[in-house]
C-alpha cells in the first residue's frame, strides 16, 4: 500500500480519469469491481465525480455525450508537473500538441490535455489541494501505466526530452519491443511498448486487485467483458472492458514472500 499526500516528481503518472456517457451505470460498475464510493464536484469545465477508496481519492469520472467509437475508450492518465504552463510549452517545443490549454480544476490543481508526436493523449497535473491519486499500488487502486504505439521511436525521444526519462530495455520480456521509462532518480514510472498492430497510440492503465480471477467474474456480472486471466512475469493479469467499451487491465502481484 502507498499513500500519496505530496506532489509527485515530474513525469510520474499521478492521476486518472474517465469520460462516461452514463454516470450512474459507470459508478455502479466500478463500485462492483473495486468497492469505490463517490464524491460529486464541479469546476469551470463542468461536473465530475471523484472516486474514493476508503475515503481516499483514487480517480475521477466525467460525463460525456458519447465515447469515441472509432478510437476506443481508455482511462486517461495525468503526468505530474510542478508548473503546468511551462511543461505545456515544452511539449510543443518537443513536437507534441496542446489540445486543451492549462486551466484550473476547482481548487484541486491545474491541468492541460496534450498529445505526444505519435498522437497518444495524456494530461498534465499540477497538484494543489489534490496531489493526485491518494492511494496507489494496492488492490482497487492504480498500479501502472504503459504506452503502446505502432511507432515507438518518436515517443521514446519525446518523453525522454520533456520529462528527462532514461530509456532501458527489459530482459524479462525478450519477445517484446519494450522500453522502461525511469525518472532521473531511477524510479520506474512505466514503459513504452512497440505495438505495430495497434490502431493508435494509447496510454494503458493497470489496476491492482487481490484476485484476478474473482475480478474477472465480477466484471462480467456487472455488465462488462473480460479476457481469460493469464500468468505474466509480474503477476496474474486479465484484460477488462467496461459497459462503455473502456479497456484496462488488472493484475494480482505476487506477495513479497512468494
N, C-alpha and C positions, 0 to 999 in steps of 0.2 A: 504494500500500500504506500502511496506517496501523496501527501498533502502539499498543495501549492498555495502560497499566500503572497509571493512577491513576483514581479515581472520576470519572465524567463529571458535568457540571453538571446541576442539577435539570431533569428532564423529558426528558433525552436518551435515546432508545432505546439500551439498553446491553446487553441480554441477551435471548436467545430460547430457548424450549424447546418440546418437542412430546410429547404423550402418544400412545403407540402400543400396540396390542394384541398385537403380535408383535415383540419387541425384536430378535431375530436377523434377521428379514426386513427391518426398518427399517434396521438397521445395514448390511446388505448393499446395500440400495437407495441410501442416501446415500453409502456408500463408492464405489459405481459412478459416482455423479454427481460427487461433489466430492473423492474421494480421502481422505475423513476416516478417521482411526483413533479408537480409543475407550479411555476410562478408566472403570472401574466405581467408583462411590462409593455411600455410603449416608448417610441422615440420619434424624432422628426421624420424618419424614413418609414414609420408605420409600427404596428403592434408586433410583438414577438413573445415567445414563451420560453422561459428558462427551464431547463430540465435539471432536477435535483436528485442526488443520490445521498441518502441520509442527511438531507438538508444542505448539502454542498452542491454548487453549480457545476455541471459537467458538460453541458451542451445547450443548444437553443434550437427551437423550431420556428419557422417563419411561414405565414400564409402566403401562397402564390396562386395565381389563377390556374396554372397547369404546369406540369413538369415537362422537360424537354424530351418529347417523344423521339426525336431524331438522335440526339446525343446521349440520352440516358440521364438518370438522376443519380447523384453522388453526394455523400456528406462533404461539406465544403470546409477545407482546413484554413486556419489563420496562422501565419508565422509571426513570431514576436519581433517587435522593434521598439526601441526607446524613442524613436522620432518617426512617426508615420509619414509625415510630409517629405522628410529628407529621403527616406528609403524609397518612397514612390518615385521621386525624381531619379534616384539611382537605377531603378528598374527600367525606366525609359532610356536612360543613357546606355544601359547594358543590353538593349534590344527587346525589352518587354513592352507591355502596354498597360496603361492605367485605364480600366474600364469604368470604374466609379471613383471619382476623386475622394481624397480624405475627408471624413466627416465624423462628427461625434455621435456616439450611440448612448443617448441619455447621459447618465453620469458614469457609465461603465468603462468607456475607453474611446479611442479614436481608431477608425478603420478605413481601409480603401480596398476595393476589388481590383485585382490586377491579373495579368496573364503573362506567362513566360514566352520565349520565342517559338515554342512548339505548340502554343495555344492552350496549355494547361492553366486553368483558372485557380487562383487561391486569393486569400485576403491577407492583409497586414493587420496586426493587433498591437496597439499601444495601450497597455492597461492603465486604468485609473483606479476606480473602486473595484474593478474586476481584473485581476491579473491574467485570468484565463481559466481553463479547467481547474477546479479546486481539488479534484481527486483524479489521479491517473494511475495507470499500472496496477490496477486491482480489478476484480470481477465487476462487470457492469459499467466500466469506465474505459476511456480511450487508452490504448496501449501503443499504437503505432500508426504512422502514415508513410506510404511509399508512392513514388511517381512511376506510372507505367506509360511509356510513349513509344511510338513507332520509330522515331529517330532520336536516340538519347544523347547524341553528341552535343548539339546546341544547348540542351537542357543542362547537362553537366557543366558546361562552361559558364552558363548564365548563373546558376546557383552558387558556384564557386566564386564568381566575381561579386555578386550582390551581397552574399552573406558570409563570404570568406570561409566557405566549407572546404575541407580537404576531401579528396576522392580516393577511395580504397576499394580494391577488389574483395571478393568473398569466396574463400576456398571451400566453404560449406555447400555452395551451390555451383559446382563446376559446369553444369549443363546450362546455366542461365547467364545472360548478359546483365549482370547486376553490379552496381557500384554503391558502396556505403557513402553517405553524406555525414561528415563529422565537423562539429564546431572547432574553433581554434583550441579549446581546452580538451579536445579529444572525445567529447561526448557524442555518441551516435544519435542523430536526430531522425534517421530514416534512410532511404536509399532510392535509387533510380533503376528501374527495370527497362531494358530494351525489349519492346514487345512489337515486332514487325506486323503482326496481325491485328493489333489494336485499331479500333475505328478512330480514336482520338486520344490525345494525351490527357491523363486524368490523375489527380492525387487520390489515392485509395486509403480508406480508413479501416483500421482493425480495432475491435473492442475485445478486451479480455473477459472471459467468462469462467465460471467454476467448472462447468461440464459441457463441453461442446455438443455431445450427443443429445443431452437434455435440452440445450438451447435450440437445436435444430427442430426438435419435436414441438417446442413452444412456438417457434416462428411459424410453422405450418398450421398449428392450431389457431394462431392469431390472425391468419389470413395472408401470410407471406409464403415464400417458397424458399427452398434450401437445397444445396448440393450435399452429397454424401460426405460425412466427416472423413478426413484423411490425416494421417500422421506425417508431419513435416519435421525438418531438422530442429525447429524451435518450439514445437508443441503440436497439439491436435487442432486442426483448423477446419472450418467449413465456410462456404460462401452463402450469404443470406441475401434475399431480395424482399423488401417490404411491400405492402399492398400497392404502392405507387410506382414500383419499378426501381427503387433506390437500392443499389448494390453496395454491400460492405462485407467484411469478413469478421469472424470471431475466432479466438484462439484460447485454448487451455494450455498454459505453460507448465512444464514440469516443476514440481516442488523443488526447493533447493537441495533437499536430502535425496532426491531420486536420481 
